[in-house]
Amino acid sequence: MLTHFNAAGEAHMVDVGDKPATRRVAVAEGLIRMDPKTLVLIEQSGHRKGDVLGIARIAGIMGAKRTADLVPLCHPLVLTRVEVVLDSRAAESAVYCRATVETTGQTGVEMEALCAVQVSLLTVYDMCKAADRGMTITTVRLLEKTGGKSGPWSRSPDADQAETQAGVS
């Protein structure tokens, strides 16, 4: 069921006014793959623009906070926690990002977690594009969410295996 359409089929913001406020948590992840030389620049803080991962972390936090400004039907939320973790993965020649977002409210924070990952990885791209325009942002996905009427959800290991076999990762 698509909840962002009314009975006439028109897009609308979902009414969450009667829903109880509960603790909501969402975790998302993603990767940006790059040339190994670009990753070395990031790891050695040799990039002339500064601390790429530190700036990308702040950008991800800001992205989570501004999700309702970017995604038209998202409710503006008061976030109680945003954590963005970025680390380099030499074996994959990539930077990995994981975002955890929390609130106590009437709607979930899945979009905020996904937005945090995307904005973090876009910031890595922006800061490093002069060295490597061939970077690829990939595998941005929700890992888990808790809270709300639908209860907890987490990505099954079987889904990860099917995605890997299909070449999605």
Secondary structure in CASP SS format (residue, H / E / C, confidence):
PFRMAT SS
TARGET T0000
AUTHOR 0000-0000-0000
METHOD secondary structure of the structure
MODEL  1
M C 1.00
L C 1.00
T C 1.00
H C 1.00
F E 1.00
N C 1.00
A C 1.00
A C 1.00
G C 1.00
E C 1.00
A E 1.00
H C 1.00
M C 1.00
V C 1.00
D C 1.00
V C 1.00
G C 1.00
D C 1.00
K C 1.00
P C 1.00
A C 1.00
T E 1.00
R E 1.00
R E 1.00
V E 1.00
A E 1.00
V E 1.00
A E 1.00
E E 1.00
G E 1.00
L E 1.00
I E 1.00
R E 1.00
M C 1.00
D C 1.00
P H 1.00
K H 1.00
T H 1.00
L H 1.00
V H 1.00
L H 1.00
I H 1.00
E H 1.00
Q C 1.00
S C 1.00
G C 1.00
H C 1.00
R C 1.00
K C 1.00
G C 1.00
D C 1.00
V H 1.00
L H 1.00
G H 1.00
I H 1.00
A H 1.00
R H 1.00
I H 1.00
A H 1.00
G H 1.00
I H 1.00
M H 1.00
G H 1.00
A H 1.00
K H 1.00
R C 1.00
T H 1.00
A H 1.00
D H 1.00
L H 1.00
V C 1.00
P C 1.00
L C 1.00
C C 1.00
H C 1.00
P C 1.00
L C 1.00
V C 1.00
L C 1.00
T C 1.00
R E 1.00
V E 1.00
E E 1.00
V E 1.00
V E 1.00
L E 1.00
D E 1.00
S E 1.00
R E 1.00
A H 1.00
A H 1.00
E H 1.00
S C 1.00
A E 1.00
V E 1.00
Y E 1.00
C E 1.00
R E 1.00
A E 1.00
T E 1.00
V E 1.00
E E 1.00
T E 1.00
T E 1.00
G E 1.00
Q C 1.00
T C 1.00
G C 1.00
V C 1.00
E H 1.00
M H 1.00
E H 1.00
A H 1.00
L H 1.00
C H 1.00
A H 1.00
V H 1.00
Q H 1.00
V H 1.00
S H 1.00
L H 1.00
L H 1.00
T H 1.00
V H 1.00
Y H 1.00
D H 1.00
M H 1.00
C H 1.00
K C 1.00
A C 1.00
A C 1.00
D C 1.00
R C 1.00
G C 1.00
M C 1.00
T E 1.00
I E 1.00
T E 1.00
T E 1.00
V E 1.00
R E 1.00
L E 1.00
L E 1.00
E E 1.00
K E 1.00
T E 1.00
G C 1.00
G C 1.00
K C 1.00
S C 1.00
G C 1.00
P C 1.00
W E 1.00
S E 1.00
R C 1.00
S C 1.00
P H 1.00
D H 1.00
A H 1.00
D H 1.00
Q H 1.00
A H 1.00
E H 1.00
T H 1.00
Q H 1.00
A C 1.00
G C 1.00
V C 1.00
S C 1.00
END
